[in-house]
Amino acid sequence: MSLHSHGVGQQKSSLVLEAAQRAAAYIESSRERGVFPTEEALADLKSFPRELRDGPVPAGEVLAMLDELGSPATVAATGGRYFGFVNGGTDPAAAAAAVLAGAWDQNAALPVMSPTAALLDEIAARWCLQLLGLPETVVAAFCSGATIANLTCIVAARDALLRRAGWDLDRYGLAGSPPLRVVASEEIHASVSKALRAAGIGTAQVASAPTDDRGRVLVERFPPVDDLTLVLLQAGNVNTGHSDPFGALIPMVHSKGGWVHVDGAFGLWAGASPSQRHLVEGVDLADSWASDGHKWLNTPYDCGIVICRDPENLRRTMAFQAAYLDGDARRVASELGLQMSQRARGVEVWAVLASRGRAGVAEMIDRSCGHAARMADMLEAAGAQILAPQALNQVLVRFDDDETTDAVLAAVQEDRTCWAGGTVWRGRRAMRISVCDDSTTADDITAAAQAIIRCWKRRGDAPALSTRSDHAHE
Ligand SMILES: *Cc1c(COP(=O)(O)O)cnc(C)c1O
């Protein structure tokens, strides 16, 4: 080893150690601080230099700047009282694995690039299928999130349906192809609409399936389907937590020759809990599924899961034609998704599952469902309206009217005891509380519910504020 490389290695290892110490201090403080950064911390972000320097700065100074300016202005998403969007916390084993895997810097594209990453990817994918109640002949692969998982499955479905119709897709692409149809729940997530657009499917090709007051597709009003139809359903409505009636719909679609894809970004994990499983009954009948590790499973970002019943349908669409990749019968991550080079996401998924086991994952799911139910009970007891019967880890709540609901949202976000975002449900403003961080305790729920109620009862005392980052779609 040269003197230079020895020195670089030493410097790197002591910096990583310092980073781990700073990370540990951050984790310890994240339960104590307000959930959203203070105005002071936000103002300090201005001290990050905007101009790229000419010369180098010692890496230790860069790390210190990140921690001193960056850490205080983060949102305490892992501190137990963040209920915004459907953002997960981080499992302890996964957070630790991420530190080690960061040092490994493995590219999981091909098995030869990392035997460890390839093995853990394969094991973690199989464990996910077992937990979700899907057959092991199905293929699961990790990607950057449910948006990409939805896109990947939609493209695989599109290709399979057109091939079955005798269309030479490899040669002609979509130009002049038989007309593909899509039937999508009217409650489909915004990321699915985006994926459809990216897959070359226009809105004129999409028929909308009406839903009930919980956001579930109505079987009796389901549009007609045929053997060129892709049906898009969901496990876990982002607002209500309710799922579509898979058992009634999927066999019907299959009898006509159509393909059913299920967006189960968080809701698919209900299948890992014996007490919640009935809410996604029949979901195992679908042809493809999209889910997330970084939401309810509490892996770090970014981790989504692509799942396809027939591995060949996914592989045909995602394989490279390049000769150097041919003839490898092993599982090749980059032939199961859009990315070539990729983070070894399977390592963190493996760590969560290895650490918790089957019962531990079920307990994690049950715990957040229990927290959400108690949150709904406390708010309802105080006189708030629960807009759809509480399901899974989601609570959809409204305070008096639109104006009051917005005022409560703004006051809660300003209060910083917890954080919850706004949404619109059936034309009415609502607050959505999503319990996705397994570090949330019963005391966190009590403190958060009390803060929300306090903000509601006290409204009028404080000046009106505007709500932050208010997106109905995540
Ligand atoms: C969050 C979410 C998505 C998008 O997932 P990303 O991981 O953010 O890409 C899609 N569908 C549903 C139901 C979601 O909750």
The ligand as an SDF file (V2000), in Angstrom:
LIG
                    3D

 15 15  0  0  0  0  0  0  0  0999 V2000
  -46.3210    7.1270   -1.6620 C   0  0  0  0  0  0  0  0  0  0  0  0
  -47.2270    6.4470   -2.6260 C   0  0  0  0  0  0  0  0  0  0  0  0
  -46.8300    6.2720   -3.9580 C   0  0  0  0  0  0  0  0  0  0  0  0
  -45.5300    6.8130   -4.4870 C   0  0  0  0  0  0  0  0  0  0  0  0
  -44.4600    6.1630   -3.8680 O   0  0  0  0  0  0  0  0  0  0  0  0
  -42.9710    6.7540   -3.8610 P   0  0  0  0  0  0  0  0  0  0  0  0
  -42.2210    5.7390   -3.0970 O   0  0  0  0  0  0  0  0  0  0  0  0
  -43.0470    8.0810   -3.1890 O   0  0  0  0  0  0  0  0  0  0  0  0
  -42.5300    6.8630   -5.2710 O   0  0  0  0  0  0  0  0  0  0  0  0
  -47.6910    5.5920   -4.7870 C   0  0  0  0  0  0  0  0  0  0  0  0
  -48.8710    5.1230   -4.3480 N   0  0  0  0  0  0  0  0  0  0  0  0
  -49.2890    5.2710   -3.0760 C   0  0  0  0  0  0  0  0  0  0  0  0
  -50.6140    4.7160   -2.6470 C   0  0  0  0  0  0  0  0  0  0  0  0
  -48.4760    5.9480   -2.1670 C   0  0  0  0  0  0  0  0  0  0  0  0
  -48.8660    6.0890   -0.8940 O   0  0  0  0  0  0  0  0  0  0  0  0
  1  2  1  0
  2  3  1  0
  2 14  2  0
  3  4  1  0
  3 10  2  0
  4  5  1  0
  5  6  1  0
  6  7  2  0
  6  8  1  0
  6  9  1  0
 10 11  1  0
 11 12  2  0
 12 13  1  0
 12 14  1  0
 14 15  1  0
M  END
$$$$
